Amino acid sequence: MTGELSPIDKAKFVAAKRAVDFVEDGMRVGLGTGSTAAWMVRCLAEVVRQDGLKIRAVPTSTRTAALARELGIEVVSLDEAKWLDLTIDGADEFDGDLNLIKGGGGALLQEKIVATASDQMIVIADAGKEVGALGAFPLPVEVIPFGWQTTKALIEEMLVSIDVLGRSTSLRMNGDRPFVTDEGNHILDLHLGRIGNARQLAMVLNQVPGVVENGLFIDICDVVVVGYGDGRVETRDINQGTVETEKLDFVESENLFRDID
């Protein structure tokens, strides 16, 4: 199967495979949401099945929970787990300080709750997700449905005094209806181009009435595992200040990597 993968999917696969090495027997593990995280769940399930690894997993969305259960990973709620050893998740963007934009898949609220309830957050990404400054990817902001247009107007007014390149916002849609998160909320996507001070923006956004959470993950990520299309993997640890590079071989598996999207 892996021989048929595109270079970007190979990059996601090797990053996911390397990140699973951080998981140890008996751990409580947060499982992220998105295409790269789906590779990770499948790699983790392979280790559970083949090596007898015993873990309890807390998914960050209903679709990740369904995939984990389907592949034989024990799923528990965050309330049951109480605290996690680590969370492995993807990102839409990351910068040199390992600050992130997340929420392209619409699960940013649960992702942030799970990540901050973990001793360690590991991000897996292809090399194209690295940026000099956050903001080219639209910043997701989860808002309650009541008065969302007022919340949108307040955010746009607030952005006038923020160091960003663009200030347009849009309601995320699912066909002809607003996108609805697992928590029953809407998402506003902020098309900022470049964010001059991500820390400031994250704090100010959460002061706007109607905003539940924003997709800026500041000082949450500890390690980023960057995959490349040729099988190289770079592991950067922000706390240790280390960068390790290796090359992984692709291993064929009959069913494990089918139907990734």
C-alpha positions in Angstrom: 0.0 0.0 0.0 2.7 2.5 1.0 4.4 2.1 -2.4 1.4 3.8 -3.9 1.4 6.8 -1.6 2.0 10.3 -2.8 5.1 12.0 -1.3 3.0 14.1 1.1 1.2 10.9 2.4 4.6 9.2 2.7 5.7 12.2 4.8 2.6 12.0 7.0 3.1 8.2 7.4 6.7 8.3 8.5 6.1 11.2 10.9 3.2 9.2 12.4 5.2 6.0 12.6 8.1 7.8 14.4 5.8 9.5 16.9 4.2 6.2 17.9 7.7 5.2 19.3 7.0 7.7 22.2 4.1 5.6 23.4 4.9 3.1 26.2 3.0 0.3 27.7 0.4 1.4 30.2 0.2 5.0 29.0 -2.9 7.2 28.7 -2.7 8.7 25.2 -4.5 11.6 23.5 -5.4 10.9 19.9 -5.6 13.8 17.5 -7.9 14.5 14.6 -7.2 15.0 10.9 -5.5 13.1 8.1 -2.0 13.0 9.7 -3.5 11.9 13.0 -5.4 9.1 11.2 -2.0 7.7 10.1 -0.9 7.8 13.7 -4.0 6.0 15.0 -3.4 3.2 12.4 0.3 2.9 13.2 -0.6 2.8 16.9 -3.2 0.1 16.4 -0.6 -2.0 14.6 1.7 -1.9 17.6 -1.2 -2.7 19.9 -2.1 -5.7 17.8 1.4 -7.0 17.0 3.3 -6.2 20.2 0.5 -6.4 22.8 0.9 -2.7 23.8 -1.7 -1.9 26.4 -2.8 1.7 26.4 -6.0 3.8 27.1 -6.7 6.4 24.5 -8.7 9.6 24.7 -9.8 10.8 21.2 -10.3 14.4 20.3 -13.3 13.9 18.0 -16.1 11.4 17.3 -14.4 10.4 14.1 -11.1 9.6 15.7 -12.9 7.7 18.4 -14.7 5.6 15.8 -11.4 4.8 14.0 -9.6 3.9 17.2 -12.4 1.5 18.3 -12.6 0.0 14.8 -8.9 -0.8 15.0 -9.0 -2.3 18.4 -7.6 0.5 20.6 -9.2 0.9 24.0 -11.1 4.3 24.1 -11.9 6.1 27.3 -13.2 9.6 28.1 -10.9 12.3 29.5 -12.9 12.3 32.7 -12.1 8.6 33.0 -8.4 9.0 32.2 -8.2 12.3 34.3 -4.7 13.0 33.0 -2.7 11.9 30.0 1.0 10.9 29.6 1.1 12.3 26.1 -1.0 13.5 23.2 -0.1 13.0 19.5 -1.8 15.3 17.1 -1.3 17.0 13.7 -1.2 20.7 13.0 -2.2 23.0 10.2 0.9 25.2 10.8 3.8 25.4 13.2 6.6 27.9 13.6 10.1 27.8 14.9 9.0 28.0 18.5 6.5 25.1 18.0 3.5 27.4 18.3 0.6 26.0 16.2 -2.5 26.8 14.3 -5.0 23.9 14.6 -8.6 23.4 13.9 -8.7 22.8 10.1 -10.7 19.6 10.9 -13.0 21.4 13.3 -11.9 19.7 16.5 -9.8 22.5 18.0 -11.7 22.7 21.3 -11.4 19.1 22.3 -7.8 19.0 20.8 -6.8 21.9 23.1 -8.4 20.5 26.2 -6.8 17.1 25.6 -3.4 18.6 24.8 -3.3 20.7 27.9 -4.3 17.7 30.0 -1.1 15.9 28.9 2.4 15.8 30.3 3.6 16.1 26.7 2.2 17.1 23.3 3.8 15.6 20.2 2.9 17.1 16.8 3.3 15.2 13.6 3.4 17.0 10.3 4.8 17.0 6.8 7.5 19.6 6.1 5.0 21.9 4.3 3.3 22.8 7.6 6.3 24.7 8.9 6.1 28.5 8.5 8.2 31.5 9.5 5.2 33.3 10.9 1.7 31.8 11.7 -1.3 33.0 9.8 -1.2 31.9 6.2 -3.6 29.1 7.2 -7.0 30.6 8.2 -7.2 30.7 12.0 -10.3 28.8 13.3 -12.3 30.3 16.1 -15.0 28.2 17.7 -18.1 30.3 18.6 -21.5 29.5 20.1 -24.4 29.7 17.5 -26.3 32.3 19.5 -25.4 35.7 18.2 -22.6 34.4 16.1 -22.9 37.4 13.7 -22.4 39.8 16.6 -19.4 37.7 17.7 -18.0 37.9 14.2 -18.4 41.7 14.1 -16.7 42.0 17.5 -13.8 39.9 16.3 -13.4 42.1 13.1 -13.5 45.2 15.2 -10.9 43.8 17.5 -8.6 42.9 14.6 -8.2 46.5 13.6 -5.8 47.0 16.5 -3.9 43.7 16.0 -0.7 43.2 14.0 -2.1 41.0 11.2 -1.9 41.2 7.4 -5.5 40.6 6.6 -8.8 41.0 8.6 -11.5 39.1 6.7 -13.5 36.5 8.5 -16.0 33.8 7.3 -18.4 31.3 8.7 -17.3 27.8 8.0 -19.9 25.9 6.0 -20.8 22.3 5.5 -22.5 22.3 2.1 -25.3 24.9 2.4 -25.4 24.8 6.2 -23.0 26.1 8.9 -20.4 23.6 10.0 -21.2 22.2 13.5 -18.5 21.0 15.8 -18.8 18.0 18.1 -19.8 20.4 20.9 -22.6 21.9 18.7 -20.8 25.2 17.9 -19.9 27.1 14.8 -16.4 28.0 13.5 -15.3 31.3 12.1 -12.2 31.2 10.0 -10.0 34.3 10.2 -8.0 35.0 7.0 -5.1 36.9 8.5 -2.2 36.2 6.2 0.4 36.8 8.9 0.1 37.0 12.7 2.6 39.4 14.2 2.0 38.5 17.8 0.2 35.1 18.2 0.3 35.1 22.0 -1.5 38.4 22.2 -4.1 37.4 19.6 -4.8 34.2 21.4 -5.5 36.0 24.6 -7.6 38.8 23.1 -9.7 36.5 21.0 -10.8 34.5 24.1 -12.1 37.7 25.7 -14.7 38.3 23.0 -18.2 37.3 24.1 -19.4 34.2 22.2 -15.9 32.9 21.5 -15.4 29.4 23.0 -11.8 28.8 22.0 -9.3 29.7 19.2 -7.0 27.5 17.2 -3.7 29.1 18.4 -1.8 26.6 20.5 0.9 28.6 22.3 3.5 26.9 24.5 1.6 23.6 24.4 3.6 21.6 21.9 6.8 19.9 23.3 8.0 17.9 20.3 7.3 18.1 16.5 8.0 15.2 14.3 8.4 16.3 10.7 8.1 13.8 7.9 9.5 14.1 4.3 8.4 12.3 1.2 11.7 10.4 0.9 11.2 8.8 4.3 13.3 11.1 6.3 12.0 12.1 9.8 13.2 15.1 11.9 12.4 15.1 15.6 12.6 18.5 17.3 12.4 18.8 21.0 11.8 22.4 22.1 12.5 21.6 25.8 15.8 19.7 25.2 16.8 21.9 22.3 17.6 18.8 20.2 17.1 17.9 16.6 17.4 14.3 15.4 17.2 13.1 11.9 16.7 9.5 10.6 15.2 7.7 7.7 12.5 5.1 8.0 11.8 2.2 5.7 8.3 1.8 4.4 6.7 -1.4 5.5 3.8 -3.0 3.5 0.7 -3.8 5.5 -2.3 -5.5 3.8 -5.1 -3.6 5.5 -3.8 -1.1 7.9 -3.4 1.9 5.7 -6.5 1.5 3.6 -9.0 4.3 3.2 -6.9 7.1 4.7 -8.3 10.5 3.8 
